[in-house]
Amino acid sequence: MKIACHIQSAEVYELVHSVLLRAGFDVQRFASETALLRGVRRDDVDLVLIDLASEPDADNSLLSWLNMRTGDATPVMILSPMRSAALAALVLNAGADEFVPRPVEAVELLARTNALLRRSGNAPQRRSIEYAGYNLERDSGRLQFLGQQIELTPREFSMAWLFFSSPGVYISRSTIGAVIWSTDSEVAGRTIEQHVYKLRKKLQVGDKRVVMIRTAYTQGYRLELCTPE
């Protein structure tokens, strides 16, 4: 699936690009607003992603374009470092479909992207993940390593799906708590630690450890490939 984006900051673009690329998206970056609007008119894209790094003027070309998109079903997501209710209302009323303040966690950005595509009817729901010999099947809640079944509880599988969806990306305790337990990290903190501990042990097949879940006190947890010894 193709995503057209206009992100001026190299750092922000690298984050967005790496997250979407790992999820299988084709990301095309445009250097200017004008180039983006021309590219979107010229080629079919599945989503438009724009980063607003500063408050837009009243005659901003992107706002004008959003206001003129009558009949265009391509979803538009706006990122911005400005956590402003007024700005969110401005771009949403102009025609954007989603407003995401940043910084935003990689797992949340991917989830919001997929949700927006689903709402627009452009994306099938991901049903399986294959990574480093592991295979996760969402419908059956099954995890296998090279065909060998690994028994997980429903919550352990949900946690595994979260990690394997974004390998190499730290996922905060608050995100894990909200996604799996529908509560915050303070309430679910010890429970999260216990589930991570159990999942670590189950991901190790015999004496072979292919992946590991690394903990960083301030950042949360992430799935990493182990270096061959």
C-alpha positions as CSV (number, residue, x, y, z in Angstrom):
1,M,0.0,0.0,0.0
2,K,1.3,3.5,-0.9
3,I,1.6,6.4,1.5
4,A,2.5,9.9,0.3
5,C,4.0,12.1,2.9
6,H,5.4,15.6,3.4
7,I,7.6,15.7,6.5
8,Q,10.3,18.4,6.6
9,S,12.2,17.1,9.7
10,A,14.7,14.4,8.8
11,E,14.5,12.9,12.3
12,V,10.7,12.7,12.2
13,Y,10.7,11.3,8.7
14,E,13.2,8.6,9.6
15,L,11.0,7.5,12.5
16,V,7.8,7.5,10.4
17,H,9.5,5.8,7.4
18,S,11.1,3.0,9.5
19,V,7.8,2.2,11.2
20,L,5.7,2.1,8.1
21,L,8.4,0.4,6.0
22,R,8.6,-2.5,8.6
23,A,4.8,-2.8,8.3
24,G,5.0,-3.3,4.6
25,F,4.0,0.1,3.3
26,D,5.5,1.9,0.3
27,V,6.4,5.4,1.6
28,Q,7.0,8.2,-0.9
29,R,8.4,11.5,0.5
30,F,7.8,14.8,-1.2
31,A,10.1,17.7,-0.5
32,S,7.5,20.5,-0.6
33,E,3.7,21.0,-0.2
34,T,3.5,21.8,-3.9
35,A,5.2,18.6,-4.9
36,L,3.0,16.6,-2.6
37,L,-0.2,18.0,-4.0
38,R,1.0,17.4,-7.5
39,G,2.0,13.9,-6.7
40,V,-1.3,13.0,-5.1
41,R,-3.2,14.4,-8.1
42,R,-0.9,12.4,-10.5
43,D,-0.8,9.0,-8.7
44,D,-3.2,6.9,-6.7
45,V,-2.2,6.7,-3.1
46,D,-3.9,4.9,-0.1
47,L,-3.1,7.6,2.5
48,V,-1.6,11.1,2.7
49,L,0.5,11.9,5.8
50,I,1.5,15.5,6.5
51,D,3.6,16.9,9.3
52,L,2.7,20.5,10.4
53,A,5.7,21.7,12.2
54,S,4.3,25.2,12.7
55,E,1.0,27.0,12.9
56,P,-0.4,27.3,9.3
57,D,-1.4,30.6,7.8
58,A,-5.0,31.2,6.8
59,D,-4.0,30.9,3.2
60,N,-1.9,27.8,3.7
61,S,-2.0,25.7,0.5
62,L,-2.6,22.4,2.4
63,L,-5.6,23.8,4.2
64,S,-6.9,25.1,0.9
65,W,-6.4,21.7,-0.6
66,L,-8.2,19.9,2.3
67,N,-11.1,22.3,2.0
68,M,-11.4,21.5,-1.8
69,R,-11.3,17.7,-1.5
70,T,-15.0,17.1,-2.1
71,G,-15.5,13.5,-3.3
72,D,-11.9,12.4,-2.6
73,A,-11.9,9.4,-0.3
74,T,-8.2,9.2,0.3
75,P,-7.6,9.5,4.0
76,V,-5.3,12.3,5.3
77,M,-3.4,12.1,8.6
78,I,-1.9,15.2,10.2
79,L,1.1,15.0,12.6
80,S,2.2,18.0,14.6
81,P,4.4,18.8,17.6
82,M,1.8,21.4,18.6
83,R,-0.6,19.8,21.1
84,S,-3.3,22.3,20.4
85,A,-7.1,21.6,20.4
86,A,-7.6,24.7,18.2
87,L,-5.1,23.3,15.6
88,A,-6.7,19.9,15.7
89,A,-10.1,21.4,15.2
90,L,-8.8,23.5,12.3
91,V,-7.3,20.7,10.3
92,L,-10.1,18.2,11.0
93,N,-12.8,20.8,10.1
94,A,-10.8,21.6,6.9
95,G,-11.1,17.9,5.8
96,A,-8.3,15.9,7.5
97,D,-9.3,12.5,8.9
98,E,-6.9,12.2,11.8
99,F,-4.8,14.5,13.9
100,V,-1.9,12.9,15.9
101,P,0.2,15.0,18.2
102,R,3.9,14.0,18.4
103,P,6.1,12.7,19.8
104,V,4.0,9.6,19.3
105,E,5.1,6.0,20.0
106,A,5.8,3.9,16.9
107,V,3.2,1.3,17.9
108,E,0.5,3.9,18.3
109,L,1.4,5.6,14.9
110,L,1.1,2.2,13.2
111,A,-2.1,1.4,14.9
112,R,-3.6,4.8,14.0
113,T,-2.5,4.3,10.4
114,N,-4.1,0.9,10.1
115,A,-7.3,2.1,11.8
116,L,-7.6,5.0,9.4
117,L,-7.1,2.8,6.4
118,R,-9.7,0.3,7.7
119,R,-12.2,3.1,8.2
120,S,-11.6,4.2,4.6
121,G,-12.0,0.7,3.4
122,N,-8.5,0.6,2.0
123,A,-6.8,-2.0,4.2
124,P,-7.4,-5.6,5.1
125,Q,-6.8,-6.5,8.7
126,R,-3.5,-8.2,9.3
127,R,-4.1,-11.8,10.2
128,S,-0.6,-13.3,10.6
129,I,3.0,-12.3,11.3
130,E,6.2,-14.2,10.4
131,Y,9.4,-13.1,12.0
132,A,12.7,-14.9,12.6
133,G,11.1,-18.4,12.4
134,Y,8.1,-17.4,14.5
135,N,4.6,-17.5,13.1
136,L,1.6,-15.8,14.8
137,E,-2.0,-16.5,13.6
138,R,-4.4,-13.9,14.9
139,D,-7.7,-15.7,14.3
140,S,-6.6,-18.9,16.2
141,G,-4.3,-17.1,18.7
142,R,-1.5,-19.6,17.9
143,L,2.2,-19.0,18.1
144,Q,4.7,-21.4,16.5
145,F,8.4,-21.5,16.0
146,L,9.5,-23.5,12.9
147,G,6.3,-25.4,13.1
148,Q,6.5,-26.2,16.8
149,Q,3.6,-25.0,18.9
150,I,4.2,-22.6,21.8
151,E,1.3,-22.5,24.2
152,L,0.3,-19.0,25.3
153,T,-2.6,-17.6,27.3
154,P,-4.8,-15.1,25.4
155,R,-3.1,-12.2,27.1
156,E,0.3,-13.6,26.4
157,F,-0.6,-13.9,22.8
158,S,-1.9,-10.3,22.7
159,M,1.4,-9.2,24.1
160,A,3.4,-11.3,21.7
161,W,1.4,-9.8,18.8
162,L,2.1,-6.3,20.0
163,F,5.9,-7.0,20.2
164,F,6.2,-8.9,16.9
165,S,4.1,-6.2,15.1
166,S,6.9,-3.7,15.8
167,P,10.2,-5.5,16.4
168,G,13.1,-3.2,17.5
169,V,10.6,-0.5,18.7
170,Y,10.2,0.2,22.4
171,I,6.6,0.0,23.7
172,S,5.9,1.8,26.9
173,R,4.2,0.2,29.9
174,S,1.3,2.6,29.6
175,T,0.7,1.5,26.0
176,I,0.8,-2.2,26.9
177,G,-1.5,-1.6,29.9
178,A,-4.0,0.4,27.8
179,V,-4.0,-2.1,24.8
180,I,-4.1,-5.4,26.7
181,W,-5.6,-4.5,30.1
182,S,-7.5,-1.3,29.3
183,T,-5.8,0.4,32.2
184,D,-2.7,2.5,32.9
185,S,0.8,1.3,33.6
186,E,0.7,2.3,37.3
187,V,-2.2,-0.2,38.0
188,A,-1.0,-2.9,35.7
189,G,2.8,-2.5,36.2
190,R,3.5,-5.7,38.2
191,T,1.1,-7.7,36.0
192,I,2.9,-6.5,32.9
193,E,6.3,-7.5,34.3
194,Q,5.0,-10.9,35.2
195,H,3.6,-11.5,31.7
196,V,6.8,-10.3,30.0
197,Y,8.8,-12.6,32.2
198,K,6.6,-15.6,31.3
199,L,6.6,-14.7,27.6
200,R,10.4,-14.4,27.6
201,K,10.7,-18.0,28.8
202,K,8.2,-19.3,26.3
203,L,9.9,-17.6,23.4
204,Q,13.1,-19.6,24.2
205,V,12.7,-22.9,22.5
206,G,14.9,-25.5,24.2
207,D,18.3,-24.0,24.7
208,K,17.9,-21.8,21.6
209,R,17.1,-18.1,22.0
210,V,16.4,-16.4,18.7
211,V,14.6,-13.3,20.1
212,M,14.6,-11.5,23.4
213,I,12.4,-8.9,25.1
214,R,14.6,-6.1,26.3
215,T,13.6,-3.8,29.1
216,A,14.6,-0.1,29.4
217,Y,13.4,1.5,32.6
218,T,12.3,4.8,30.9
219,Q,11.2,3.4,27.6
220,G,9.4,0.1,28.2
221,Y,10.0,-3.1,26.3
222,R,11.1,-4.1,22.8
223,L,11.6,-7.3,20.8
224,E,15.1,-7.8,19.5
225,L,16.9,-10.5,17.5
226,C,19.6,-12.2,19.4
227,T,23.2,-12.1,18.1
228,P,24.4,-15.6,17.1
229,E,27.1,-16.8,19.4
